[in-house]
Amino acid sequence: MDGACKVARLGNDAVMTFSEALPETDEQIQRYVGMDLMAARAEAEAAGWAVVRLLEEHMPRTMDYRPDRINLTTDGTTDRFNASSGTGIVIEVDNG
């Protein structure tokens, strides 16, 4: 991905168009791996990601694709009722 994704397929032939480029490329978001979860969340928000999702390792996740969302997976825990808090180190990151 080059950071310029404009269209996302939503299923049933529905399409969502995004007029803006992604804040960071797939290569750039790898910098969050190894960071403290909450520090990575703050940096991702500052970089311009519309949605920063915090996930525990092996936690089920929805399969909807949102190009404006970054997923930070931790080796610690997240507050499942308040997705803006958690503990641990980021072990995996992807967008969508």
C-alpha positions as a Markdown table, in Angstrom:
| # | Residue | x | y | z |
|---|---|---|---|---|
| 1 | Met | 0.0 | 0.0 | 0.0 |
| 2 | Asp | 1.4 | 3.4 | -0.9 |
| 3 | Gly | -0.7 | 5.5 | 1.5 |
| 4 | Ala | -3.1 | 6.6 | -1.2 |
| 5 | Cys | -6.0 | 4.1 | -0.8 |
| 6 | Lys | -9.2 | 5.7 | -2.0 |
| 7 | Val | -11.8 | 2.9 | -2.2 |
| 8 | Ala | -12.9 | 0.1 | 0.2 |
| 9 | Arg | -15.2 | -2.7 | -0.7 |
| 10 | Leu | -17.8 | -3.2 | 2.0 |
| 11 | Gly | -19.5 | -6.4 | 0.8 |
| 12 | Asn | -22.6 | -6.9 | -1.3 |
| 13 | Asp | -21.0 | -4.7 | -3.9 |
| 14 | Ala | -21.1 | -1.6 | -1.6 |
| 15 | Val | -18.2 | 0.7 | -2.0 |
| 16 | Met | -16.9 | 3.5 | 0.4 |
| 17 | Thr | -14.7 | 6.2 | -1.1 |
| 18 | Phe | -12.1 | 7.9 | 0.9 |
| 19 | Ser | -10.9 | 11.2 | -0.5 |
| 20 | Glu | -7.8 | 11.5 | 1.6 |
| 21 | Ala | -4.6 | 9.6 | 1.6 |
| 22 | Leu | -3.8 | 7.4 | 4.6 |
| 23 | Pro | -1.6 | 9.0 | 7.3 |
| 24 | Glu | 1.1 | 6.4 | 7.0 |
| 25 | Thr | 2.2 | 3.6 | 4.8 |
| 26 | Asp | 2.3 | -0.1 | 5.8 |
| 27 | Glu | 6.0 | 0.2 | 6.2 |
| 28 | Gln | 5.8 | 3.3 | 8.4 |
| 29 | Ile | 3.3 | 1.8 | 10.8 |
| 30 | Gln | 5.7 | -1.0 | 11.7 |
| 31 | Arg | 7.5 | 1.6 | 13.9 |
| 32 | Tyr | 4.8 | 1.1 | 16.5 |
| 33 | Val | 5.9 | -2.6 | 17.1 |
| 34 | Gly | 7.9 | -2.8 | 20.4 |
| 35 | Met | 6.4 | 0.5 | 21.8 |
| 36 | Asp | 4.3 | 0.8 | 25.0 |
| 37 | Leu | 0.7 | 0.4 | 23.9 |
| 38 | Met | -0.6 | 3.7 | 25.2 |
| 39 | Ala | 2.4 | 5.6 | 23.8 |
| 40 | Ala | 1.8 | 4.0 | 20.4 |
| 41 | Arg | -1.9 | 4.9 | 20.6 |
| 42 | Ala | -1.0 | 8.6 | 21.3 |
| 43 | Glu | 1.5 | 8.7 | 18.4 |
| 44 | Ala | -1.0 | 7.0 | 16.0 |
| 45 | Glu | -3.7 | 9.6 | 16.9 |
| 46 | Ala | -1.2 | 12.4 | 16.4 |
| 47 | Ala | -0.2 | 11.0 | 13.0 |
| 48 | Gly | -3.8 | 11.4 | 11.9 |
| 49 | Trp | -5.4 | 7.9 | 12.1 |
| 50 | Ala | -9.2 | 8.4 | 12.4 |
| 51 | Val | -9.6 | 5.2 | 14.4 |
| 52 | Val | -7.0 | 3.5 | 16.6 |
| 53 | Arg | -8.2 | 0.1 | 17.7 |
| 54 | Leu | -6.4 | -1.7 | 20.6 |
| 55 | Leu | -6.5 | -5.5 | 20.5 |
| 56 | Glu | -5.2 | -8.3 | 22.7 |
| 57 | Glu | -3.3 | -11.1 | 21.1 |
| 58 | His | -5.7 | -13.8 | 19.8 |
| 59 | Met | -8.7 | -11.5 | 20.5 |
| 60 | Pro | -11.5 | -11.9 | 17.9 |
| 61 | Arg | -11.8 | -8.9 | 15.6 |
| 62 | Thr | -14.4 | -7.8 | 13.1 |
| 63 | Met | -13.6 | -8.4 | 9.4 |
| 64 | Asp | -14.8 | -5.0 | 8.1 |
| 65 | Tyr | -12.1 | -3.1 | 6.4 |
| 66 | Arg | -11.6 | 0.6 | 7.2 |
| 67 | Pro | -8.6 | 2.1 | 5.5 |
| 68 | Asp | -8.6 | 5.0 | 8.1 |
| 69 | Arg | -8.2 | 2.5 | 11.0 |
| 70 | Ile | -5.0 | 1.2 | 12.6 |
| 71 | Asn | -5.0 | -1.9 | 14.7 |
| 72 | Leu | -2.5 | -2.2 | 17.5 |
| 73 | Thr | -2.2 | -5.7 | 19.0 |
| 74 | Thr | -0.6 | -5.9 | 22.5 |
| 75 | Asp | 0.9 | -8.7 | 24.5 |
| 76 | Gly | -0.9 | -7.3 | 27.5 |
| 77 | Thr | -4.6 | -6.5 | 28.1 |
| 78 | Thr | -7.1 | -4.0 | 26.8 |
| 79 | Asp | -10.2 | -2.6 | 28.5 |
| 80 | Arg | -13.0 | -4.2 | 26.4 |
| 81 | Phe | -15.5 | -1.7 | 27.5 |
| 82 | Asn | -13.3 | 1.3 | 26.9 |
| 83 | Ala | -11.2 | 0.6 | 23.8 |
| 84 | Ser | -9.0 | 3.6 | 24.5 |
| 85 | Ser | -7.0 | 2.0 | 27.3 |
| 86 | Gly | -4.7 | -1.0 | 27.8 |
| 87 | Thr | -1.3 | -2.3 | 28.9 |
| 88 | Gly | 1.6 | -4.0 | 27.4 |
| 89 | Ile | 3.9 | -3.7 | 24.4 |
| 90 | Val | 2.7 | -3.5 | 20.7 |
| 91 | Ile | 3.5 | -6.9 | 19.1 |
| 92 | Glu | 1.7 | -6.5 | 15.8 |
| 93 | Val | 0.2 | -3.6 | 13.8 |
| 94 | Asp | -1.8 | -3.4 | 10.6 |
| 95 | Asn | -4.3 | -1.0 | 9.0 |
| 96 | Gly | -7.9 | -1.8 | 8.2 |
